[in-house]
């Protein structure tokens, strides 16, 4: 990504780190949780569904695929625009892709932490 500027290079590194982080956290936390965890609560705070602890890998894997997919899409689009249009258009497009990917990765990191916390403590944060 550094071929599209120093800023885009660092944004690409940040996107990859933010994409891998939830998976690393899940690998460290999930083996220490109970085999059966609450997965859904009703409005009174009562558990309505129990599930396997391995269901908590869904959000980190999704974050990993979304982040890496955005990174690959940004580099492909940048290459295509460099060949056909100006380099400035490629830089702007790559910046837009990476910025969006970073924002989505931050949201998915927050969701992962929320899921791990609520399942690990058996209490919903938001009712």
C-alpha positions as CSV (number, residue, x, y, z in Angstrom):
1,X,0.0,0.0,0.0
2,X,3.0,2.3,0.3
3,X,2.9,2.7,-3.5
4,X,-0.2,4.9,-2.9
5,X,1.5,7.1,-0.4
6,X,2.9,6.9,3.1
7,X,-0.6,7.6,4.7
8,X,-2.2,4.8,2.8
9,X,0.6,2.4,3.7
10,X,0.1,3.1,7.4
11,X,-3.7,2.8,7.0
12,X,-3.2,-0.6,5.4
13,X,-1.1,-1.8,8.3
14,X,-3.7,-0.5,10.7
15,X,-6.5,-2.2,8.9
16,X,-4.7,-5.6,8.9
17,X,-3.9,-5.2,12.6
18,X,-7.4,-4.3,13.5
19,X,-8.7,-7.2,11.4
20,X,-6.5,-9.8,13.1
21,X,-6.9,-8.4,16.7
22,X,-10.4,-9.8,17.4
23,X,-9.2,-13.3,16.3
24,X,-6.2,-13.2,18.6
25,X,-8.3,-12.0,21.5
26,X,-10.8,-14.8,20.9
27,X,-8.1,-17.4,20.7
28,X,-6.8,-16.3,24.1
29,X,-10.1,-15.9,25.8
30,X,-12.5,-18.6,24.5
31,X,-10.6,-21.7,25.8
32,X,-10.9,-20.3,29.3
33,X,-14.7,-20.0,29.1
34,X,-17.3,-22.6,30.1
35,X,-18.5,-25.1,27.5
36,X,-22.0,-23.8,27.5
37,X,-22.6,-20.0,27.5
38,X,-25.7,-17.7,27.4
39,X,-26.2,-16.4,23.9
40,X,-29.5,-14.5,24.2
41,X,-31.4,-12.7,26.9
42,X,-34.9,-11.4,27.1
43,X,-35.9,-8.0,28.3
44,X,-36.0,-9.1,31.9
45,X,-32.3,-10.3,31.7
46,X,-33.2,-14.0,31.7
47,X,-31.2,-16.3,29.5
48,X,-33.3,-17.5,26.5
49,X,-30.6,-19.4,24.6
50,X,-27.5,-21.3,25.6
51,X,-24.8,-22.1,23.0
52,X,-21.3,-23.5,22.6
53,X,-18.3,-21.3,23.4
54,X,-17.1,-21.9,19.9
55,X,-20.0,-19.8,18.5
56,X,-18.0,-16.8,19.7
57,X,-15.5,-17.3,16.9
58,X,-18.1,-16.2,14.4
59,X,-17.5,-12.4,15.0
60,X,-13.7,-12.6,14.9
61,X,-13.6,-14.7,11.7
62,X,-16.1,-12.3,10.1
63,X,-13.9,-9.3,11.2
64,X,-10.8,-11.1,9.7
65,X,-12.5,-11.8,6.3
66,X,-14.0,-8.3,6.1
67,X,-10.7,-6.5,6.9
68,X,-8.6,-8.6,4.6
69,X,-11.2,-8.5,1.8
70,X,-11.2,-4.7,2.1
71,X,-7.5,-4.5,1.9
72,X,-7.3,-6.8,-1.2
73,X,-10.2,-4.8,-2.8
74,X,-8.4,-1.5,-2.2
75,X,-5.1,-2.7,-3.7
76,X,-6.9,-4.2,-6.8
77,X,-8.9,-1.1,-7.4
78,X,-5.8,1.1,-6.9
79,X,-3.9,-1.0,-9.5
80,X,-6.8,-0.9,-12.0
81,X,-7.1,2.9,-11.6
82,X,-3.3,3.4,-11.9
83,X,-3.4,1.6,-15.3
84,X,-6.4,3.4,-16.7
85,X,-6.7,6.8,-15.0
86,X,-4.4,9.1,-13.1
87,X,-2.4,8.1,-10.0
88,X,-4.3,10.7,-8.0
89,X,-7.6,8.9,-8.5
90,X,-6.0,5.7,-7.4
91,X,-4.7,7.3,-4.2
92,X,-8.0,8.8,-3.4
93,X,-9.9,5.6,-4.0
94,X,-7.4,3.5,-1.9
95,X,-7.7,6.0,0.9
96,X,-11.5,5.8,0.8
97,X,-11.4,2.0,0.9
98,X,-8.9,1.8,3.7
99,X,-10.7,4.4,5.8
100,X,-14.0,2.6,5.5
101,X,-12.3,-0.7,6.3
102,X,-10.7,0.8,9.5
103,X,-14.1,2.1,10.7
104,X,-15.8,-1.3,10.1
105,X,-12.9,-3.1,11.9
106,X,-13.3,-0.8,14.9
107,X,-17.0,-1.5,15.1
108,X,-16.4,-5.2,14.8
109,X,-13.7,-5.1,17.5
110,X,-16.2,-3.4,19.8
111,X,-18.8,-6.0,19.0
112,X,-16.3,-8.8,19.6
113,X,-15.4,-7.4,23.0
114,X,-19.1,-7.0,23.9
115,X,-19.9,-10.6,23.0
116,X,-16.9,-12.0,24.9
117,X,-17.7,-9.9,28.0
118,X,-21.4,-10.7,28.1
119,X,-20.9,-14.4,27.5
120,X,-18.0,-14.7,29.9
121,X,-19.8,-12.9,32.8
122,X,-23.3,-14.3,32.0
123,X,-24.7,-10.8,32.2
124,X,-26.0,-8.7,29.4
125,X,-24.7,-5.1,29.2
126,X,-27.6,-3.8,27.2
127,X,-31.1,-4.9,27.9
